[in-house]
Amino acid sequence: MQLKHLKTLLTPQEGAAKVTCMVWAPNNAKFAVCTVDRVVLLYDEQGERRDKFSTKPQDSKYGKQSYVVNDMAFSPDSTKIAVAQSDNIIFVYKIGEDWGDKKAICYKFYQTSAVTRLLWPAEHAIVYGLVDGKVRLANTQTNKSSSIYNTESCVVSLASNVSGKGILSGHADGTVVRYFFDDEGSGESQGKLLTHPCPPYALAWGANSIMVGGCDKKVVAYGREGHVLHTFDYSRDSTEREFTVAATSPSGQSVVFGSYDRLRVFNWAPRRGVWDEAKPKEILNLYTITSLAWKKDGSRLCAGTLCGGVELFDCCLRRTIYKNKFEITYVGLSQVLVRNLSSGTRVVLKSYYGYEIEEVKILGKDRYLVAHTSDTLLLGDLLTTKLSEVCMIFNAGELSLVEYSNNEILGSVRTEFMNPHLISVRLNERKQRGVEDNKKLAYLIDIKTIAVGECAQIVLRQEKQKDSFPARFGGIHFVNQPWYIHALYTVIRPFLKDKTRKRPPPADPSRDLAVGARGDDAAVRHGHVARTLLDHAYDEETDYCPESYTLSVQDLERDLEKNLSPKTMKRSQSVVEPGVLKRPDKPNVKEADRKNARAEEESVRLASTQPSRSEQGRRAGRKREAAGLDESRQLEC
């Protein structure tokens, strides 16, 4: 981010005339400055002075010189100003919405000591610090004050986070204390956060860390739990003086520290997770900077000096012209300012999740604003200046409905008809008694069917279907289950729904068969599985035996080829009663086995009675020898 000097709002004086405090209104239309003479000057957003009013002491008998205005804060609706004074009181002035409206005191909060710092983060809550070390809360609705926490050291600085739901208080002994009205689920601790080496007069709470500066000429960046991330040491620079004040940009990604004749700018680098120092802005004869105020849209920064001068600076990363109609100014990585050149209207586009805005487009006859980050989509209406940040709009036949100024998807439905003439939405157009939100959506399911439903019911149905599976199970049956399946079911059964618990549990194979639990055969006997899908061992005529389950792969393939045919199954029949679908008649397997056994025994017997080839050769040799002996005897005779 770069700082460019635009103009001088208040001319400095020759002597000391300290600008005690400055503040921008939340609607960016008003800017208030209070000087040492205790007069509040009101400027418009162009820097032109339009109005002023004088403050009052707690008691008029002490005179106007008896107090000093230490701090100021605008109300969230920009119609009131709270003034913290050193004479132990806080006045709340009603200044109205228009210039020239009558200024009147509407609230008074008396204190036991001087008020040093003041914030107005919420509608009816004013947070302020006292000289005695207390941090208190003033409620404008009940006109009462209460203590948030107590310390024993003077409060020298107050700072809030980007959302305004947490505060930091810096004390004269170097202690920094953190307090949350709502931690927004961050889980960060409260109480004493860290101890700085010197009083933390310059205190800033960025989006990712806390930065502290003081009279030791150092700027220290602390982590979320108070550990040191980085230290910028300027103690060896002879031209540098102590840091007196600090201001954080509305996005929390830039911090400016004021010192003597110099403004130092630090930018957060999200990709590297560190603070980078930009080129400092040096202005000769500016003297000590006593106050800083950052405009809520991030485009302007004002600096007040010890001599009573007020300088206006432009804050910008880059600036582009879109279609010669709009000026797009990147005031931060996650914040963009879009201004219509013809009408002058402006819209602040901001990523509430802190993502870097990559591209901005203006569509729909120059009315609708569309931008995207790495993870989100930002939508805006330039006519109503309402913005939203969501994650998805339409993908693969799913329509997501988004309401402007709401960062949640209002509803999501399935439809292929994306024509805007075929979709109708009504948001709180007709109020109903006892109903806060009357939001309805009508869309086409198909070419002849119209669906009308409440958006709240659509969101509820969508939340229920996030972890759902597009199928409905009638039951899960175990075949050949081991013993630990029943033990596991016994353990998880108390955590199941009533409907699931009433269903029959898996059979326990360790039980006695006389009880009726036949283990693997239970699902078949109760008719949940068609018998034509199983082996013949599960037939009604076949007795149960463990050996019937030891089927070879060849047997399974043979049975599947024979029995899994359209002629023996009905596709629409899911639960089959016992005996409805029976297996076709099969030949007597036992009789065939007996015949095969008798044939094998006969072949073995015949083979054992026949002589072998070697035996037949020996017998033939003996016959030839006997025949030769007979011939020799006959010759002798």
Secondary structure, 3 states (H helix, E strand, C coil): CEEEEEEEEECCCCCCCCEEEEEECCCCCCEEEEECCCEEEEECCCCCEEEEEECCCCCHHHCHHHCCEEEEEECCCCCEEEEEECCCEEEEEECCCCCCCCCEEEEEEECCCCEEEEECCCCCEEEEEECCCEEEEEECCCCEEEEEEECCCCEEEEEECCCCCEEEEEECCCEEEEEECCCCCCCCCCEEEEECCCCCCEEEECCCCEEEECCCCEEEEECCCCCEEEEEECCCCCCCCCCCEEEECCCCCEEEEECECEEEEEEEECCCCEEEECCCEECCCCCEEEEEEECCCCCEEEEEECCCCEEEEEEECEEEEECCCEEEEEEECCEEEEEECCCCCEEEEECCCCCCCCEEEEECCCCEEEEECCCCEEEEECCCCEEEEECCCEECCEEEEECCCCCCEEEEEECCCCCHHHCEEEECCCCECCECCCEEEEEEEECCEEEEEEHHHHHHHHHHCCCCCCCCCCCCCCCCCCHHHHHHHHHHHHHCCHHHHCCCCCCCCCCCHHHCCCHHHHHHHCCCCCHHHCCHHHCCCCCCCHHHHCCCHHHHHHHHHHHCCCCCCCCCCCCCCCCCCCCCCCCCHHHHHHHHHHHHHHHHHHHHHCCCHHHHHHHHHHHHHHHHHHHHHHHHC
